[in-house]
Amino acid sequence: MRIVDCTGCGLGRLHPRPSPELIARFYPKSYYGVTGAKFVPLVEGLVRLVGARHVRALSRGLVPGARVLDVGCGRGVLLSAFARRGFEAHGFEMSPSAAVGVDPRAIVRFGKNLHEAGYPRAHFDQVIVWHVLEHLPDPRRTLDEIHRILKPGGRLVVAVPNYSSVQARCCGAGWFHLDPPRHLYHFPAEALRQLLESTGFQVEQEHHFSLRQNPFGWVQSVLNCVPELPRNGLYSLLKRGNAGLPVCSQTERLQFLAAYWLGMPAACVQSTLDAFLRKGASVSIVARARS
């Protein structure tokens, strides 16, 4: 497999595309976490803290009781925070095993694709697609469906790894967010904007900083550039139930932990600079559904 880039917009695509059966093997239960928790306790707590803080930003401008859908909701980090703030929280997932541990206040539907969920037209005030679009075999069709189920003027928030980022360009094949074969597409910021405009959305805001994604991406990507170390070994070390992921020796474990605690402060500074240059490792866009 290799990544083929469009000479026009720069969109990267995994080629040849793996079969659905092969891709399914790369989404074991351990990928989603054990009993709804994906990382070791300290990291899991930080992820949920940042997630709750993130929802405060996502909630701005929503009326009380607004209906919100998280496409690819996973274990429901965002849904739980939305429910606590009094919003009507909905989630969509392809696999029930992915949604283990979701807050019982959230309403979750399942299907092979978003169309199978059967949501009514103009049903939601806001739809979130947070680091999911790159996993989907047909992103355009999914965005068309989101446009249908959003109210006119409703808000879409979509985030993807930024294929045109400083991090991606510096680390090349070692870039943590390449993640083949789970990531079928690789979006430069410009290609994502073009796709949204062509599916009926008007882009309003663009952000290039993510505390959950960008600093860790720098640390793990740099480690991936060291041939002697197992790929994504730090990520494996921080996960719960990491069966099937690289096995680390005691020396490697110490190296990874030292890189994490010593490297994250510098990675945060670099990620802030990347965001200032509008070349952050992830890009999130807020757009409105045109009538």
Contacts in CASP RR format, 6 or more apart in sequence:
PFRMAT RR
TARGET T0000
AUTHOR 0000-0000-0000
METHOD contacts of the structure
MODEL  1
MRIVDCTGCGLGRLHPRPSPELIARFYPKSYYGVTGAKFVPLVEGLVRLV
GARHVRALSRGLVPGARVLDVGCGRGVLLSAFARRGFEAHGFEMSPSAAV
GVDPRAIVRFGKNLHEAGYPRAHFDQVIVWHVLEHLPDPRRTLDEIHRIL
KPGGRLVVAVPNYSSVQARCCGAGWFHLDPPRHLYHFPAEALRQLLESTG
FQVEQEHHFSLRQNPFGWVQSVLNCVPELPRNGLYSLLKRGNAGLPVCSQ
TERLQFLAAYWLGMPAACVQSTLDAFLRKGASVSIVARARS
1 14 0 8 1.000
1 15 0 8 1.000
1 16 0 8 1.000
1 18 0 8 1.000
1 180 0 8 1.000
1 181 0 8 1.000
2 14 0 8 1.000
2 15 0 8 1.000
3 12 0 8 1.000
3 13 0 8 1.000
3 14 0 8 1.000
3 15 0 8 1.000
3 178 0 8 1.000
3 180 0 8 1.000
3 186 0 8 1.000
4 12 0 8 1.000
4 13 0 8 1.000
4 14 0 8 1.000
4 15 0 8 1.000
5 11 0 8 1.000
5 12 0 8 1.000
5 13 0 8 1.000
6 12 0 8 1.000
6 13 0 8 1.000
6 191 0 8 1.000
9 188 0 8 1.000
9 190 0 8 1.000
9 191 0 8 1.000
9 194 0 8 1.000
10 163 0 8 1.000
10 164 0 8 1.000
10 188 0 8 1.000
10 190 0 8 1.000
10 191 0 8 1.000
11 163 0 8 1.000
11 185 0 8 1.000
11 186 0 8 1.000
11 187 0 8 1.000
11 188 0 8 1.000
11 191 0 8 1.000
12 163 0 8 1.000
12 185 0 8 1.000
12 186 0 8 1.000
12 187 0 8 1.000
13 184 0 8 1.000
13 185 0 8 1.000
13 186 0 8 1.000
14 180 0 8 1.000
14 181 0 8 1.000
14 183 0 8 1.000
14 184 0 8 1.000
14 185 0 8 1.000
17 137 0 8 1.000
17 184 0 8 1.000
18 181 0 8 1.000
22 181 0 8 1.000
23 181 0 8 1.000
23 182 0 8 1.000
26 181 0 8 1.000
26 182 0 8 1.000
27 95 0 8 1.000
27 98 0 8 1.000
27 182 0 8 1.000
28 243 0 8 1.000
28 244 0 8 1.000
29 97 0 8 1.000
29 100 0 8 1.000
30 239 0 8 1.000
30 240 0 8 1.000
30 241 0 8 1.000
30 242 0 8 1.000
30 243 0 8 1.000
30 244 0 8 1.000
30 245 0 8 1.000
32 38 0 8 1.000
32 74 0 8 1.000
32 75 0 8 1.000
32 95 0 8 1.000
32 97 0 8 1.000
32 98 0 8 1.000
32 100 0 8 1.000
33 75 0 8 1.000
33 100 0 8 1.000
33 239 0 8 1.000
33 240 0 8 1.000
33 241 0 8 1.000
34 240 0 8 1.000
34 241 0 8 1.000
35 100 0 8 1.000
35 101 0 8 1.000
36 75 0 8 1.000
36 100 0 8 1.000
36 101 0 8 1.000
36 102 0 8 1.000
37 44 0 8 1.000
37 75 0 8 1.000
37 240 0 8 1.000
38 44 0 8 1.000
38 47 0 8 1.000
38 75 0 8 1.000
38 239 0 8 1.000
38 240 0 8 1.000
39 45 0 8 1.000
39 47 0 8 1.000
39 238 0 8 1.000
39 239 0 8 1.000
39 240 0 8 1.000
40 238 0 8 1.000
40 239 0 8 1.000
40 240 0 8 1.000
43 238 0 8 1.000
44 240 0 8 1.000
47 77 0 8 1.000
47 212 0 8 1.000
48 77 0 8 1.000
50 211 0 8 1.000
50 212 0 8 1.000
51 77 0 8 1.000
51 78 0 8 1.000
51 81 0 8 1.000
51 212 0 8 1.000
52 81 0 8 1.000
52 84 0 8 1.000
54 78 0 8 1.000
54 81 0 8 1.000
54 212 0 8 1.000
55 78 0 8 1.000
55 81 0 8 1.000
55 82 0 8 1.000
55 85 0 8 1.000
56 85 0 8 1.000
58 78 0 8 1.000
58 82 0 8 1.000
58 126 0 8 1.000
58 128 0 8 1.000
58 157 0 8 1.000
59 82 0 8 1.000
59 85 0 8 1.000
59 87 0 8 1.000
62 68 0 8 1.000
62 87 0 8 1.000
62 125 0 8 1.000
62 126 0 8 1.000
62 155 0 8 1.000
63 125 0 8 1.000
64 86 0 8 1.000
64 87 0 8 1.000
65 86 0 8 1.000
65 87 0 8 1.000
65 88 0 8 1.000
66 87 0 8 1.000
66 88 0 8 1.000
66 125 0 8 1.000
66 126 0 8 1.000
67 87 0 8 1.000
67 88 0 8 1.000
67 90 0 8 1.000
67 123 0 8 1.000
67 124 0 8 1.000
67 125 0 8 1.000
67 126 0 8 1.000
68 82 0 8 1.000
68 87 0 8 1.000
68 88 0 8 1.000
68 89 0 8 1.000
68 90 0 8 1.000
68 124 0 8 1.000
68 125 0 8 1.000
68 126 0 8 1.000
68 127 0 8 1.000
68 128 0 8 1.000
69 90 0 8 1.000
69 91 0 8 1.000
69 92 0 8 1.000
69 119 0 8 1.000
69 124 0 8 1.000
69 126 0 8 1.000
69 127 0 8 1.000
69 128 0 8 1.000
69 149 0 8 1.000
70 76 0 8 1.000
70 78 0 8 1.000
70 79 0 8 1.000
70 82 0 8 1.000
70 89 0 8 1.000
70 90 0 8 1.000
70 91 0 8 1.000
70 92 0 8 1.000
70 127 0 8 1.000
70 128 0 8 1.000
70 130 0 8 1.000
71 91 0 8 1.000
71 92 0 8 1.000
71 114 0 8 1.000
71 127 0 8 1.000
71 128 0 8 1.000
71 129 0 8 1.000
71 132 0 8 1.000
71 142 0 8 1.000
71 146 0 8 1.000
72 91 0 8 1.000
72 92 0 8 1.000
72 93 0 8 1.000
72 94 0 8 1.000
72 98 0 8 1.000
72 129 0 8 1.000
72 130 0 8 1.000
72 132 0 8 1.000
73 79 0 8 1.000
73 91 0 8 1.000
73 92 0 8 1.000
73 93 0 8 1.000
73 99 0 8 1.000
73 102 0 8 1.000
73 106 0 8 1.000
73 108 0 8 1.000
74 93 0 8 1.000
74 98 0 8 1.000
74 99 0 8 1.000
74 102 0 8 1.000
75 98 0 8 1.000
75 99 0 8 1.000
75 100 0 8 1.000
75 101 0 8 1.000
75 102 0 8 1.000
76 91 0 8 1.000
76 99 0 8 1.000
76 101 0 8 1.000
76 102 0 8 1.000
76 103 0 8 1.000
76 106 0 8 1.000
78 128 0 8 1.000
78 130 0 8 1.000
79 89 0 8 1.000
79 90 0 8 1.000
79 91 0 8 1.000
79 102 0 8 1.000
79 103 0 8 1.000
79 106 0 8 1.000
79 108 0 8 1.000
80 89 0 8 1.000
80 102 0 8 1.000
80 103 0 8 1.000
80 105 0 8 1.000
80 106 0 8 1.000
82 89 0 8 1.000
82 106 0 8 1.000
83 89 0 8 1.000
83 103 0 8 1.000
83 105 0 8 1.000
83 106 0 8 1.000
88 107 0 8 1.000
89 103 0 8 1.000
89 105 0 8 1.000
89 106 0 8 1.000
89 107 0 8 1.000
90 106 0 8 1.000
90 107 0 8 1.000
90 108 0 8 1.000
90 109 0 8 1.000
90 124 0 8 1.000
91 99 0 8 1.000
91 102 0 8 1.000
91 106 0 8 1.000
91 107 0 8 1.000
91 108 0 8 1.000
91 109 0 8 1.000
92 108 0 8 1.000
92 109 0 8 1.000
92 110 0 8 1.000
92 111 0 8 1.000
92 114 0 8 1.000
92 117 0 8 1.000
93 99 0 8 1.000
93 108 0 8 1.000
93 109 0 8 1.000
93 110 0 8 1.000
93 111 0 8 1.000
94 110 0 8 1.000
94 111 0 8 1.000
94 112 0 8 1.000
94 113 0 8 1.000
95 110 0 8 1.000
96 110 0 8 1.000
99 108 0 8 1.000
99 110 0 8 1.000
102 108 0 8 1.000
109 117 0 8 1.000
109 118 0 8 1.000
109 119 0 8 1.000
110 117 0 8 1.000
111 117 0 8 1.000
113 136 0 8 1.000
113 138 0 8 1.000
113 141 0 8 1.000
113 142 0 8 1.000
114 142 0 8 1.000
114 145 0 8 1.000
114 146 0 8 1.000
115 141 0 8 1.000
115 145 0 8 1.000
119 149 0 8 1.000
120 149 0 8 1.000
121 148 0 8 1.000
121 149 0 8 1.000
122 148 0 8 1.000
122 149 0 8 1.000
122 150 0 8 1.000
122 151 0 8 1.000
122 152 0 8 1.000
123 149 0 8 1.000
123 150 0 8 1.000
123 151 0 8 1.000
124 149 0 8 1.000
124 150 0 8 1.000
124 151 0 8 1.000
124 154 0 8 1.000
125 150 0 8 1.000
125 151 0 8 1.000
125 154 0 8 1.000
125 155 0 8 1.000
126 150 0 8 1.000
126 154 0 8 1.000
126 155 0 8 1.000
126 156 0 8 1.000
126 157 0 8 1.000
127 146 0 8 1.000
127 149 0 8 1.000
127 150 0 8 1.000
127 155 0 8 1.000
127 156 0 8 1.000
127 157 0 8 1.000
128 156 0 8 1.000
128 157 0 8 1.000
128 158 0 8 1.000
129 142 0 8 1.000
129 146 0 8 1.000
129 156 0 8 1.000
129 157 0 8 1.000
129 158 0 8 1.000
129 159 0 8 1.000
130 157 0 8 1.000
130 158 0 8 1.000
130 159 0 8 1.000
130 284 0 8 1.000
131 159 0 8 1.000
131 160 0 8 1.000
131 161 0 8 1.000
131 213 0 8 1.000
131 282 0 8 1.000
133 139 0 8 1.000
133 142 0 8 1.000
133 143 0 8 1.000
133 158 0 8 1.000
133 160 0 8 1.000
133 185 0 8 1.000
133 187 0 8 1.000
133 192 0 8 1.000
134 160 0 8 1.000
134 161 0 8 1.000
134 183 0 8 1.000
134 184 0 8 1.000
134 185 0 8 1.000
134 186 0 8 1.000
134 187 0 8 1.000
135 182 0 8 1.000
135 183 0 8 1.000
135 184 0 8 1.000
136 142 0 8 1.000
136 184 0 8 1.000
136 185 0 8 1.000
137 184 0 8 1.000
139 185 0 8 1.000
139 195 0 8 1.000
140 195 0 8 1.000
140 198 0 8 1.000
140 199 0 8 1.000
143 195 0 8 1.000
143 196 0 8 1.000
143 199 0 8 1.000
143 201 0 8 1.000
144 199 0 8 1.000
146 156 0 8 1.000
146 289 0 8 1.000
147 199 0 8 1.000
147 200 0 8 1.000
147 201 0 8 1.000
147 289 0 8 1.000
150 156 0 8 1.000
150 289 0 8 1.000
151 289 0 8 1.000
152 289 0 8 1.000
152 290 0 8 1.000
152 291 0 8 1.000
153 288 0 8 1.000
153 289 0 8 1.000
153 290 0 8 1.000
153 291 0 8 1.000
154 288 0 8 1.000
154 289 0 8 1.000
155 286 0 8 1.000
155 287 0 8 1.000
155 288 0 8 1.000
155 289 0 8 1.000
156 196 0 8 1.000
156 201 0 8 1.000
156 285 0 8 1.000
156 286 0 8 1.000
156 287 0 8 1.000
156 288 0 8 1.000
156 289 0 8 1.000
157 284 0 8 1.000
157 285 0 8 1.000
157 286 0 8 1.000
157 287 0 8 1.000
158 192 0 8 1.000
158 196 0 8 1.000
158 284 0 8 1.000
158 285 0 8 1.000
158 287 0 8 1.000
159 210 0 8 1.000
159 282 0 8 1.000
159 283 0 8 1.000
159 284 0 8 1.000
159 285 0 8 1.000
160 187 0 8 1.000
160 192 0 8 1.000
160 282 0 8 1.000
160 283 0 8 1.000
161 168 0 8 1.000
161 177 0 8 1.000
161 183 0 8 1.000
161 186 0 8 1.000
161 187 0 8 1.000
161 213 0 8 1.000
161 281 0 8 1.000
161 282 0 8 1.000
162 168 0 8 1.000
162 187 0 8 1.000
162 188 0 8 1.000
162 189 0 8 1.000
162 208 0 8 1.000
162 279 0 8 1.000
162 280 0 8 1.000
162 281 0 8 1.000
162 282 0 8 1.000
162 283 0 8 1.000
163 186 0 8 1.000
163 187 0 8 1.000
163 188 0 8 1.000
163 191 0 8 1.000
164 188 0 8 1.000
164 189 0 8 1.000
164 190 0 8 1.000
164 279 0 8 1.000
165 208 0 8 1.000
165 274 0 8 1.000
165 279 0 8 1.000
165 280 0 8 1.000
165 281 0 8 1.000
165 282 0 8 1.000
165 283 0 8 1.000
166 274 0 8 1.000
166 277 0 8 1.000
166 279 0 8 1.000
166 280 0 8 1.000
166 281 0 8 1.000
167 175 0 8 1.000
167 177 0 8 1.000
167 214 0 8 1.000
167 217 0 8 1.000
167 218 0 8 1.000
167 221 0 8 1.000
167 274 0 8 1.000
167 280 0 8 1.000
167 281 0 8 1.000
168 175 0 8 1.000
168 177 0 8 1.000
168 178 0 8 1.000
168 281 0 8 1.000
170 221 0 8 1.000
171 221 0 8 1.000
171 222 0 8 1.000
171 224 0 8 1.000
171 225 0 8 1.000
172 178 0 8 1.000
174 221 0 8 1.000
174 224 0 8 1.000
174 225 0 8 1.000
174 231 0 8 1.000
175 221 0 8 1.000
175 224 0 8 1.000
176 216 0 8 1.000
176 217 0 8 1.000
176 220 0 8 1.000
176 221 0 8 1.000
176 224 0 8 1.000
176 232 0 8 1.000
176 235 0 8 1.000
177 183 0 8 1.000
177 213 0 8 1.000
177 217 0 8 1.000
177 221 0 8 1.000
177 281 0 8 1.000
177 282 0 8 1.000
178 186 0 8 1.000
187 195 0 8 1.000
187 283 0 8 1.000
189 206 0 8 1.000
189 208 0 8 1.000
189 278 0 8 1.000
189 283 0 8 1.000
192 283 0 8 1.000
192 285 0 8 1.000
193 203 0 8 1.000
193 206 0 8 1.000
193 285 0 8 1.000
196 203 0 8 1.000
196 285 0 8 1.000
196 287 0 8 1.000
197 203 0 8 1.000
200 289 0 8 1.000
200 290 0 8 1.000
201 287 0 8 1.000
201 288 0 8 1.000
201 289 0 8 1.000
201 290 0 8 1.000
202 287 0 8 1.000
202 288 0 8 1.000
202 290 0 8 1.000
203 285 0 8 1.000
203 286 0 8 1.000
203 287 0 8 1.000
204 286 0 8 1.000
204 287 0 8 1.000
204 288 0 8 1.000
205 285 0 8 1.000
205 286 0 8 1.000
206 278 0 8 1.000
206 283 0 8 1.000
206 284 0 8 1.000
206 285 0 8 1.000
206 286 0 8 1.000
207 275 0 8 1.000
207 283 0 8 1.000
207 284 0 8 1.000
207 285 0 8 1.000
207 286 0 8 1.000
208 274 0 8 1.000
208 275 0 8 1.000
208 277 0 8 1.000
208 278 0 8 1.000
208 279 0 8 1.000
208 280 0 8 1.000
208 282 0 8 1.000
208 283 0 8 1.000
209 271 0 8 1.000
209 272 0 8 1.000
209 274 0 8 1.000
209 275 0 8 1.000
209 280 0 8 1.000
210 281 0 8 1.000
210 282 0 8 1.000
210 284 0 8 1.000
211 268 0 8 1.000
213 281 0 8 1.000
213 282 0 8 1.000
214 267 0 8 1.000
214 271 0 8 1.000
214 274 0 8 1.000
214 275 0 8 1.000
214 280 0 8 1.000
214 281 0 8 1.000
214 282 0 8 1.000
215 264 0 8 1.000
215 267 0 8 1.000
215 268 0 8 1.000
215 270 0 8 1.000
215 271 0 8 1.000
216 264 0 8 1.000
216 267 0 8 1.000
217 267 0 8 1.000
217 281 0 8 1.000
218 267 0 8 1.000
218 270 0 8 1.000
218 271 0 8 1.000
218 281 0 8 1.000
219 234 0 8 1.000
219 259 0 8 1.000
219 260 0 8 1.000
219 263 0 8 1.000
219 264 0 8 1.000
219 267 0 8 1.000
220 232 0 8 1.000
220 233 0 8 1.000
220 234 0 8 1.000
220 235 0 8 1.000
222 259 0 8 1.000
223 229 0 8 1.000
223 233 0 8 1.000
223 234 0 8 1.000
223 256 0 8 1.000
223 259 0 8 1.000
224 231 0 8 1.000
224 232 0 8 1.000
229 252 0 8 1.000
229 255 0 8 1.000
229 256 0 8 1.000
230 236 0 8 1.000
230 246 0 8 1.000
230 247 0 8 1.000
230 248 0 8 1.000
230 252 0 8 1.000
231 246 0 8 1.000
232 245 0 8 1.000
232 246 0 8 1.000
233 245 0 8 1.000
233 246 0 8 1.000
233 248 0 8 1.000
233 252 0 8 1.000
233 256 0 8 1.000
234 256 0 8 1.000
234 259 0 8 1.000
234 260 0 8 1.000
235 245 0 8 1.000
236 242 0 8 1.000
236 245 0 8 1.000
236 246 0 8 1.000
236 248 0 8 1.000
237 248 0 8 1.000
237 253 0 8 1.000
237 256 0 8 1.000
237 257 0 8 1.000
238 260 0 8 1.000
239 245 0 8 1.000
248 256 0 8 1.000
271 280 0 8 1.000
271 281 0 8 1.000
274 280 0 8 1.000
274 281 0 8 1.000
END
